[in-house]
């Protein structure tokens, strides 16, 4: 970008993109941790379908 407004837009666009990526990675990491904790709490249930 060559104009000041174009440069400003680019900065906000980049920060928004970085925020979205960090939020996504945070969600994935939390799910992985929860899954690991669930496996440690119930080691025999690993491959069985959930009971109703």
Jmol script that loads the backbone (N, CA, C; Angstrom):
load data "model"
ATOM      1  N   UNK A   1       0.830  -1.197   0.000  1.00  0.00           N
ATOM      2  CA  UNK A   1       0.000   0.000   0.000  1.00  0.00           C
ATOM      3  C   UNK A   1       0.875   1.262   0.000  1.00  0.00           C
ATOM      4  N   UNK A   2       0.416   2.237  -0.709  1.00  0.00           N
ATOM      5  CA  UNK A   2       1.183   3.478  -0.816  1.00  0.00           C
ATOM      6  C   UNK A   2       0.547   4.633  -0.060  1.00  0.00           C
ATOM      7  N   UNK A   3      -0.756   4.577   0.157  1.00  0.00           N
ATOM      8  CA  UNK A   3      -1.411   5.675   0.870  1.00  0.00           C
ATOM      9  C   UNK A   3      -1.429   5.386   2.368  1.00  0.00           C
ATOM     10  N   UNK A   4      -1.583   6.454   3.150  1.00  0.00           N
ATOM     11  CA  UNK A   4      -1.618   6.299   4.610  1.00  0.00           C
ATOM     12  C   UNK A   4      -2.824   5.467   5.038  1.00  0.00           C
ATOM     13  N   UNK A   5      -3.969   5.703   4.406  1.00  0.00           N
ATOM     14  CA  UNK A   5      -5.157   4.928   4.783  1.00  0.00           C
ATOM     15  C   UNK A   5      -5.003   3.457   4.389  1.00  0.00           C
ATOM     16  N   UNK A   6      -4.360   3.200   3.273  1.00  0.00           N
ATOM     17  CA  UNK A   6      -4.109   1.819   2.861  1.00  0.00           C
ATOM     18  C   UNK A   6      -3.174   1.104   3.822  1.00  0.00           C
ATOM     19  N   UNK A   7      -2.154   1.816   4.278  1.00  0.00           N
ATOM     20  CA  UNK A   7      -1.218   1.231   5.245  1.00  0.00           C
ATOM     21  C   UNK A   7      -1.914   0.958   6.575  1.00  0.00           C
ATOM     22  N   UNK A   8      -2.749   1.890   7.010  1.00  0.00           N
ATOM     23  CA  UNK A   8      -3.479   1.716   8.260  1.00  0.00           C
ATOM     24  C   UNK A   8      -4.432   0.523   8.168  1.00  0.00           C
ATOM     25  N   UNK A   9      -5.134   0.426   7.052  1.00  0.00           N
ATOM     26  CA  UNK A   9      -6.025  -0.713   6.841  1.00  0.00           C
ATOM     27  C   UNK A   9      -5.241  -2.025   6.893  1.00  0.00           C
ATOM     28  N   UNK A  10      -4.078  -2.052   6.279  1.00  0.00           N
ATOM     29  CA  UNK A  10      -3.259  -3.264   6.254  1.00  0.00           C
ATOM     30  C   UNK A  10      -2.835  -3.672   7.660  1.00  0.00           C
ATOM     31  N   UNK A  11      -2.466  -2.705   8.482  1.00  0.00           N
ATOM     32  CA  UNK A  11      -2.073  -3.000   9.863  1.00  0.00           C
ATOM     33  C   UNK A  11      -3.241  -3.627  10.619  1.00  0.00           C
ATOM     34  N   UNK A  12      -4.426  -3.022  10.524  1.00  0.00           N
ATOM     35  CA  UNK A  12      -5.594  -3.582  11.208  1.00  0.00           C
ATOM     36  C   UNK A  12      -5.955  -4.957  10.650  1.00  0.00           C
ATOM     37  N   UNK A  13      -5.828  -5.123   9.357  1.00  0.00           N
ATOM     38  CA  UNK A  13      -6.125  -6.400   8.711  1.00  0.00           C
ATOM     39  C   UNK A  13      -5.186  -7.494   9.224  1.00  0.00           C
ATOM     40  N   UNK A  14      -3.914  -7.172   9.342  1.00  0.00           N
ATOM     41  CA  UNK A  14      -2.928  -8.140   9.840  1.00  0.00           C
ATOM     42  C   UNK A  14      -3.209  -8.485  11.299  1.00  0.00           C
ATOM     43  N   UNK A  15      -3.466  -7.480  12.139  1.00  0.00           N
ATOM     44  CA  UNK A  15      -3.745  -7.750  13.548  1.00  0.00           C
ATOM     45  C   UNK A  15      -5.012  -8.584  13.717  1.00  0.00           C
ATOM     46  N   UNK A  16      -6.019  -8.319  12.905  1.00  0.00           N
ATOM     47  CA  UNK A  16      -7.242  -9.116  12.959  1.00  0.00           C
ATOM     48  C   UNK A  16      -6.953 -10.559  12.579  1.00  0.00           C
ATOM     49  N   UNK A  17      -6.189 -10.761  11.526  1.00  0.00           N
ATOM     50  CA  UNK A  17      -5.834 -12.114  11.100  1.00  0.00           C
ATOM     51  C   UNK A  17      -5.030 -12.854  12.148  1.00  0.00           C
ATOM     52  N   UNK A  18      -4.074 -12.174  12.747  1.00  0.00           N
ATOM     53  CA  UNK A  18      -3.263 -12.800  13.798  1.00  0.00           C
ATOM     54  C   UNK A  18      -4.149 -13.170  14.987  1.00  0.00           C
ATOM     55  N   UNK A  19      -5.062 -12.290  15.350  1.00  0.00           N
ATOM     56  CA  UNK A  19      -5.979 -12.578  16.456  1.00  0.00           C
ATOM     57  C   UNK A  19      -6.851 -13.790  16.176  1.00  0.00           C
ATOM     58  N   UNK A  20      -7.345 -13.901  14.960  1.00  0.00           N
ATOM     59  CA  UNK A  20      -8.165 -15.057  14.600  1.00  0.00           C
ATOM     60  C   UNK A  20      -7.355 -16.349  14.649  1.00  0.00           C
ATOM     61  N   UNK A  21      -6.140 -16.311  14.161  1.00  0.00           N
ATOM     62  CA  UNK A  21      -5.287 -17.503  14.174  1.00  0.00           C
ATOM     63  C   UNK A  21      -4.972 -17.917  15.612  1.00  0.00           C
ATOM     64  N   UNK A  22      -4.638 -16.955  16.454  1.00  0.00           N
ATOM     65  CA  UNK A  22      -4.331 -17.259  17.856  1.00  0.00           C
ATOM     66  C   UNK A  22      -5.565 -17.829  18.556  1.00  0.00           C
ATOM     67  N   UNK A  23      -6.726 -17.261  18.291  1.00  0.00           N
ATOM     68  CA  UNK A  23      -7.960 -17.782  18.878  1.00  0.00           C
ATOM     69  C   UNK A  23      -8.242 -19.212  18.445  1.00  0.00           C
ATOM     70  N   UNK A  24      -8.033 -19.503  17.169  1.00  0.00           N
ATOM     71  CA  UNK A  24      -8.225 -20.857  16.659  1.00  0.00           C
ATOM     72  C   UNK A  24      -7.251 -21.829  17.315  1.00  0.00           C
ATOM     73  N   UNK A  25      -5.985 -21.447  17.392  1.00  0.00           N
ATOM     74  CA  UNK A  25      -4.984 -22.317  18.009  1.00  0.00           C
ATOM     75  C   UNK A  25      -5.287 -22.553  19.488  1.00  0.00           C
ATOM     76  N   UNK A  26      -5.790 -21.539  20.160  1.00  0.00           N
ATOM     77  CA  UNK A  26      -6.173 -21.674  21.561  1.00  0.00           C
ATOM     78  C   UNK A  26      -7.301 -22.696  21.714  1.00  0.00           C
ATOM     79  N   UNK A  27      -8.292 -22.631  20.836  1.00  0.00           N
ATOM     80  CA  UNK A  27      -9.404 -23.574  20.876  1.00  0.00           C
ATOM     81  C   UNK A  27      -8.927 -24.999  20.635  1.00  0.00           C
ATOM     82  N   UNK A  28      -8.056 -25.184  19.654  1.00  0.00           N
ATOM     83  CA  UNK A  28      -7.527 -26.511  19.349  1.00  0.00           C
ATOM     84  C   UNK A  28      -6.701 -27.038  20.522  1.00  0.00           C
ATOM     85  N   UNK A  29      -5.888 -26.191  21.115  1.00  0.00           N
ATOM     86  CA  UNK A  29      -5.051 -26.619  22.240  1.00  0.00           C
ATOM     87  C   UNK A  29      -5.904 -27.014  23.441  1.00  0.00           C
ATOM     88  N   UNK A  30      -6.938 -26.243  23.734  1.00  0.00           N
ATOM     89  CA  UNK A  30      -7.819 -26.583  24.858  1.00  0.00           C
ATOM     90  C   UNK A  30      -8.516 -27.923  24.626  1.00  0.00           C
ATOM     91  N   UNK A  31      -8.977 -28.152  23.400  1.00  0.00           N
ATOM     92  CA  UNK A  31      -9.633 -29.424  23.088  1.00  0.00           C
ATOM     93  C   UNK A  31      -8.657 -30.586  23.249  1.00  0.00           C
ATOM     94  N   UNK A  32      -7.420 -30.401  22.829  1.00  0.00           N
ATOM     95  CA  UNK A  32      -6.413 -31.458  22.963  1.00  0.00           C
ATOM     96  C   UNK A  32      -6.124 -31.753  24.431  1.00  0.00           C
ATOM     97  N   UNK A  33      -6.037 -30.718  25.240  1.00  0.00           N
ATOM     98  CA  UNK A  33      -5.778 -30.905  26.672  1.00  0.00           C
ATOM     99  C   UNK A  33      -6.958 -31.618  27.332  1.00  0.00           C
ATOM    100  N   UNK A  34      -8.182 -31.219  26.995  1.00  0.00           N
ATOM    101  CA  UNK A  34      -9.358 -31.877  27.562  1.00  0.00           C
ATOM    102  C   UNK A  34      -9.398 -33.347  27.173  1.00  0.00           C
ATOM    103  N   UNK A  35      -9.077 -33.639  25.925  1.00  0.00           N
ATOM    104  CA  UNK A  35      -9.082 -35.020  25.465  1.00  0.00           C
ATOM    105  C   UNK A  35      -8.020 -35.841  26.201  1.00  0.00           C
ATOM    106  N   UNK A  36      -6.865 -35.267  26.392  1.00  0.00           N
ATOM    107  CA  UNK A  36      -5.797 -35.968  27.117  1.00  0.00           C
ATOM    108  C   UNK A  36      -6.210 -36.226  28.567  1.00  0.00           C
ATOM    109  N   UNK A  37      -6.818 -35.227  29.212  1.00  0.00           N
ATOM    110  CA  UNK A  37      -7.264 -35.403  30.593  1.00  0.00           C
ATOM    111  C   UNK A  37      -8.349 -36.470  30.690  1.00  0.00           C
ATOM    112  N   UNK A  38      -9.243 -36.500  29.720  1.00  0.00           N
ATOM    113  CA  UNK A  38     -10.304 -37.509  29.707  1.00  0.00           C
ATOM    114  C   UNK A  38      -9.714 -38.910  29.553  1.00  0.00           C
ATOM    115  N   UNK A  39      -8.724 -39.052  28.706  1.00  0.00           N
ATOM    116  CA  UNK A  39      -8.075 -40.356  28.521  1.00  0.00           C
ATOM    117  C   UNK A  39      -7.359 -40.799  29.792  1.00  0.00           C
ATOM    118  N   UNK A  40      -6.737 -39.866  30.490  1.00  0.00           N
ATOM    119  CA  UNK A  40      -6.041 -40.220  31.737  1.00  0.00           C
ATOM    120  C   UNK A  40      -7.029 -40.592  32.832  1.00  0.00           C
ATOM    121  N   UNK A  41      -8.186 -39.947  32.847  1.00  0.00           N
ATOM    122  CA  UNK A  41      -9.184 -40.220  33.876  1.00  0.00           C
ATOM    123  C   UNK A  41      -9.881 -41.556  33.646  1.00  0.00           C
ATOM    124  N   UNK A  42     -10.045 -41.946  32.380  1.00  0.00           N
ATOM    125  CA  UNK A  42     -10.753 -43.180  32.028  1.00  0.00           C
ATOM    126  C   UNK A  42      -9.948 -43.958  30.995  1.00  0.00           C
ATOM    127  N   UNK A  43      -8.873 -44.606  31.400  1.00  0.00           N
ATOM    128  CA  UNK A  43      -7.988 -45.261  30.426  1.00  0.00           C
ATOM    129  C   UNK A  43      -8.630 -46.431  29.685  1.00  0.00           C
ATOM    130  N   UNK A  44      -9.617 -47.114  30.249  1.00  0.00           N
ATOM    131  CA  UNK A  44     -10.233 -48.257  29.586  1.00  0.00           C
ATOM    132  C   UNK A  44     -11.260 -47.885  28.540  1.00  0.00           C
ATOM    133  N   UNK A  45     -11.674 -46.649  28.490  1.00  0.00           N
ATOM    134  CA  UNK A  45     -12.722 -46.205  27.568  1.00  0.00           C
ATOM    135  C   UNK A  45     -12.183 -45.722  26.233  1.00  0.00           C
ATOM    136  N   UNK A  46     -10.960 -45.907  25.967  1.00  0.00           N
ATOM    137  CA  UNK A  46     -10.299 -45.279  24.827  1.00  0.00           C
ATOM    138  C   UNK A  46     -11.010 -45.504  23.495  1.00  0.00           C
ATOM    139  N   UNK A  47     -11.358 -46.743  23.157  1.00  0.00           N
ATOM    140  CA  UNK A  47     -11.917 -47.022  21.836  1.00  0.00           C
ATOM    141  C   UNK A  47     -13.383 -47.424  21.873  1.00  0.00           C
ATOM    142  N   UNK A  48     -14.006 -47.349  23.029  1.00  0.00           N
ATOM    143  CA  UNK A  48     -15.416 -47.704  23.113  1.00  0.00           C
ATOM    144  C   UNK A  48     -16.293 -46.503  22.809  1.00  0.00           C
ATOM    145  N   UNK A  49     -17.454 -46.738  22.192  1.00  0.00           N
ATOM    146  CA  UNK A  49     -18.376 -45.603  21.976  1.00  0.00           C
ATOM    147  C   UNK A  49     -18.943 -45.137  23.306  1.00  0.00           C
ATOM    148  N   UNK A  50     -19.383 -43.894  23.391  1.00  0.00           N
ATOM    149  CA  UNK A  50     -19.918 -43.382  24.656  1.00  0.00           C
ATOM    150  C   UNK A  50     -21.171 -44.148  25.067  1.00  0.00           C
ATOM    151  N   UNK A  51     -21.319 -44.363  26.360  1.00  0.00           N
ATOM    152  CA  UNK A  51     -22.480 -45.073  26.878  1.00  0.00           C
ATOM    153  C   UNK A  51     -23.624 -44.096  27.074  1.00  0.00           C
ATOM    154  N   UNK A  52     -24.849 -44.568  26.763  1.00  0.00           N
ATOM    155  CA  UNK A  52     -26.030 -43.706  26.921  1.00  0.00           C
ATOM    156  C   UNK A  52     -26.712 -43.919  28.232  1.00  0.00           C
TER     157      UNK A  52
END
end "model"
wireframe off; spacefill off
backbone 0.3
color backbone group
